[in-house]
Every structure is written in structure tokens, then in C-alpha cells.
Amino acid sequence: MTETLVPSTAPAARRPLTSRRSVRIVGGLLLPLLILLVWQLSSTLGLVTASQLPPPASVWVAAVDLFERGQLTLYVAISTQRVLIGFAIGAALGLAAGALVGLSRAADIFFAPTLGAIRAVPSLAWVPLLIIWLKIGEESKITLIAIGAFFPVYTTVAQALRHVDRQLVEAGRAFGLRGVRLFGAVQLPAVIPSVISGLRLALAQAWLFLVAAELIAASMGLGFLLSDSGNNGRVDRILLAIILLALLGKLTDAILGVFEKWAIKKWA
């Protein structure tokens, strides 16, 4: 007696609702919209004075005013340029130092304690020293941002390389790989996720250090807009600068997120 095989009619597994891109976008917008609503209601109902917290419309008017003067675009461009240059320099140096410390026990012993101590120095502590050394030009600002971007990359790369699977390294050596070739073909791909995480942290740190950098006698940039508006009591412009910093930070992080997916697919 033969049995008839009946095709399975079980429904295909559905993707979780939270994994859908549209749901993640809408969900991510809910909190900002809620904050905006509470902000508007607080101003409309008189819970706070306009001098303490101007309504969203006032911030928009301040943005339009600066844009029409040509200052808003200039400030955003200048700050973004400083962050990207400082981030590139700091991340490159952090990758090199992290690779050296992570791959060499001698370098770890020699460099790690000192770099760990320097990492604890607050950003503002560097400002007077950089002014004396590099004056008040772009070099001092970019240097401070590079310092901020250096340590997240250095730390994550060094830690990740210390924990690379030894069997992978030995397999690479068995195929005749040594030095830079071993690092590029075996060790770097093994730590790509950690490297990208370090880059994203470094980029966020670069935006944090930007404000401190633009306190160095800057006459342009979002950090200058913050300090100048604080001196003049322009809370609307202060809020505008904070919002722009948040948006630019999120935008650049999203770009790195796209690069992360591509890099992991290609190398990891």
C-alpha cells in the first residue's frame, strides 16, 4: 500500500513587524513628534515663558532669518567640514595605533597605559594648550576633533585584534601570509564589525568635540552659533543649533550605517 504525499500548506514564516523598514522609520519618528507636541503645548499653554523656551515657530523663524542672510548654510558647511576632516585624521591614526597595540604585546605594554591616561583628559582641557601651540586657526580646531575621534577607534580596534581567533591566524600563516598581508587578509576582516562600531563612536565623538573646538576663537560654525547666541540671550538660535547638530550627527551616522552593511557583506 502506497502513501500519497500531500504538499505542505503551512504558511511561510512572516517577518516580524519590527523588522519592516517602514515600521522602523515611523516608530523612530514617534518620539521626536511627541517631544515637538509637548514643546508646542508648553509654549501655547504658558507653562514656560517664551524667554526660557520659545515655541517651535520661533526657532523656524530664526532658521529662515539666518538662511536668508546666508549664515545658516555657511555655518553648517564649516562645521561639517571640520568634523569630517578631524574624523578622517583621528580615525586613521586610531586604526594604525589600535592595530599596533592589538597585534604587538610589546607595543601594548609600552603605549596602552599612557594612551589610556590621555583618553581620560576632558576635551576642554586641550583648548588652551592647542591655542598656544597651533594658534586660533583651523589647525587647532581640527586637531581637537581628531583627538576626540582617535580614541574610540583605537580602543575598539586594539581590543578586537587581541581576541581574533588564533586558529584563523595560524591558518593564514600556513598559507604564507605574514605582516601586512596577514593583517589585511585575515585579521582585519575578522574585526570589521568592531572597526565599524569604533568608527561610528568616533564620528559621534567628533561632533561632541566640535563645540569645544569652535570655542577656540571661532567666528563661524554651529559651535560659534551656540556660544554667540548664549551671550546674546537668543534661546531660539541656541535650540536651532542643538537641533542642527542632532540632525547632522544622525545623518552622518546613517551614512556610516550604510557603509557598515556593505563592508560586512564584502569582508566579514
LUMMAR-991457 format. One record per residue (C-alpha): x, y, z; chain; residue in one letter. Coordinates in steps of 0.5 Angstrom, whole numbers, plus 500, padded with zeros to 3 digits. Example, Ala and Ser with C-alpha at 12.3 -4.5 7.8 and 13.67 -1.06 7.14 Angstrom:
2
     X     Y     Z   vexlo   lopa
   525   491   516       A      A
   527   498   514       A      S
This chain:
268
     X     Y     Z   vexlo   lopa
   500   500   500       A      M
   503   507   498       A      T
   502   513   501       A      E
   500   520   498       A      T
   505   525   499       A      L
   501   532   500       A      V
   505   538   499       A      P
   506   542   506       A      S
   501   548   506       A      T
   504   551   512       A      A
   504   559   511       A      P
   511   562   510       A      A
   514   565   517       A      A
   513   572   517       A      R
   518   577   518       A      R
   517   581   525       A      P
   513   587   525       A      L
   519   591   528       A      T
   524   589   522       A      S
   520   592   517       A      R
   523   599   515       A      R
   517   603   514       A      S
   515   601   522       A      V
   522   603   524       A      R
   522   609   521       A      I
   515   611   523       A      V
   517   608   530       A      G
   523   613   530       A      G
   519   619   529       A      L
   514   618   534       A      L
   519   621   540       A      L
   521   627   536       A      P
   514   628   534       A      L
   512   627   542       A      L
   517   632   544       A      I
   515   637   539       A      L
   508   637   541       A      L
   510   637   549       A      V
   514   643   547       A      W
   509   647   543       A      Q
   504   646   548       A      L
   508   648   554       A      S
   509   655   550       A      S
   502   655   548       A      T
   499   654   555       A      L
   504   659   558       A      G
   507   653   562       A      L
   514   656   561       A      V
   516   663   559       A      T
   518   665   551       A      A
   525   667   554       A      S
   526   661   557       A      Q
   523   656   552       A      L
   521   660   545       A      P
   516   656   541       A      P
   518   652   535       A      P
   515   657   530       A      A
   520   662   533       A      S
   526   657   532       A      V
   524   656   525       A      W
   523   664   524       A      V
   531   664   527       A      A
   533   659   522       A      A
   530   662   516       A      V
   533   669   518       A      D
   540   666   518       A      L
   539   662   512       A      F
   537   669   508       A      E
   543   672   511       A      R
   547   666   508       A      G
   550   665   515       A      Q
   546   658   516       A      L
   549   655   510       A      T
   556   657   512       A      L
   556   655   519       A      Y
   553   648   517       A      V
   558   647   512       A      A
   564   650   516       A      I
   562   645   522       A      S
   561   639   518       A      T
   568   640   514       A      Q
   572   641   521       A      R
   568   635   523       A      V
   570   630   517       A      L
   577   633   517       A      I
   578   632   524       A      G
   575   625   524       A      F
   579   622   518       A      A
   585   624   521       A      I
   583   622   528       A      G
   580   615   525       A      A
   586   614   521       A      A
   591   615   527       A      L
   587   611   531       A      G
   586   605   527       A      L
   594   605   526       A      A
   595   606   533       A      A
   590   600   535       A      G
   593   595   530       A      A
   600   596   533       A      L
   598   596   540       A      V
   593   590   539       A      G
   598   586   535       A      L
   604   587   539       A      S
   605   585   546       A      R
   611   590   547       A      A
   607   596   544       A      A
   601   594   548       A      D
   606   595   555       A      I
   609   601   552       A      F
   603   605   549       A      F
   597   603   553       A      A
   598   606   560       A      P
   600   613   557       A      T
   594   613   552       A      L
   589   610   557       A      G
   591   616   561       A      A
   591   621   556       A      I
   584   619   554       A      R
   581   621   561       A      A
   583   628   559       A      V
   577   632   558       A      P
   576   636   551       A      S
   576   643   554       A      L
   583   642   558       A      A
   586   641   551       A      W
   583   648   549       A      V
   589   653   552       A      P
   594   648   550       A      L
   592   648   543       A      L
   591   655   543       A      I
   599   656   545       A      I
   601   651   540       A      W
   597   652   534       A      L
   594   659   535       A      K
   587   660   533       A      I
   587   658   526       A      G
   583   652   523       A      E
   589   647   525       A      E
   588   648   533       A      S
   580   646   532       A      K
   581   640   527       A      I
   587   638   532       A      T
   582   638   538       A      L
   576   634   534       A      I
   582   629   531       A      A
   584   628   539       A      I
   576   626   540       A      G
   576   621   534       A      A
   582   618   536       A      F
   581   614   542       A      F
   574   610   540       A      P
   577   607   534       A      V
   584   606   538       A      Y
   580   603   544       A      T
   576   598   539       A      T
   581   596   534       A      V
   586   594   540       A      A
   581   590   544       A      Q
   578   587   538       A      A
   585   585   535       A      L
   587   582   542       A      R
   581   577   541       A      H
   582   575   534       A      V
   581   567   533       A      D
   588   564   534       A      R
   587   559   529       A      Q
   585   564   524       A      L
   592   567   525       A      V
   595   560   524       A      E
   592   558   518       A      A
   594   565   515       A      G
   601   564   517       A      R
   600   557   514       A      A
   599   560   507       A      F
   605   564   507       A      G
   602   570   510       A      L
   606   575   514       A      R
   606   582   517       A      G
   601   587   513       A      V
   599   581   508       A      R
   597   577   514       A      L
   593   583   517       A      F
   590   585   511       A      G
   587   578   509       A      A
   586   575   516       A      V
   586   580   522       A      Q
   582   586   519       A      L
   576   582   516       A      P
   576   579   523       A      A
   575   585   526       A      V
   571   589   521       A      I
   565   590   526       A      P
   569   592   531       A      S
   572   597   527       A      V
   566   600   524       A      I
   563   601   531       A      S
   569   604   533       A      G
   568   609   527       A      L
   561   610   529       A      R
   563   612   536       A      L
   569   616   533       A      A
   564   620   529       A      L
   559   622   535       A      A
   565   624   539       A      Q
   568   628   533       A      A
   561   632   534       A      W
   562   633   541       A      L
   569   636   541       A      F
   566   640   535       A      L
   563   645   540       A      V
   569   645   544       A      A
   573   646   538       A      A
   569   652   536       A      E
   570   656   542       A      L
   577   657   540       A      I
   576   664   538       A      A
   571   662   532       A      A
   567   667   528       A      S
   563   661   524       A      M
   560   655   525       A      G
   555   652   530       A      L
   559   652   536       A      G
   560   659   535       A      F
   553   660   534       A      L
   551   657   540       A      L
   556   661   544       A      S
   554   667   541       A      D
   547   666   542       A      S
   548   665   549       A      G
   552   671   550       A      N
   546   675   547       A      N
   541   671   550       A      G
   538   668   544       A      R
   535   662   546       A      V
   531   661   539       A      D
   538   660   536       A      R
   541   656   541       A      I
   535   651   540       A      L
   537   652   533       A      L
   544   650   534       A      A
   542   644   538       A      I
   537   641   533       A      I
   542   642   527       A      L
   548   639   531       A      L
   543   633   533       A      A
   541   632   525       A      L
   548   633   522       A      L
   550   627   527       A      G
   544   623   526       A      K
   545   624   518       A      L
   553   622   518       A      T
   552   616   523       A      D
   546   614   518       A      A
   551   614   512       A      I
   556   610   516       A      L
   551   605   518       A      G
   550   604   510       A      V
   558   603   510       A      F
   558   598   515       A      E
   553   594   512       A      K
   557   594   505       A      W
   563   593   509       A      A
   561   587   513       A      I
   558   584   507       A      K
   564   585   503       A      K
   569   583   508       A      W
   567   580   515       A      A
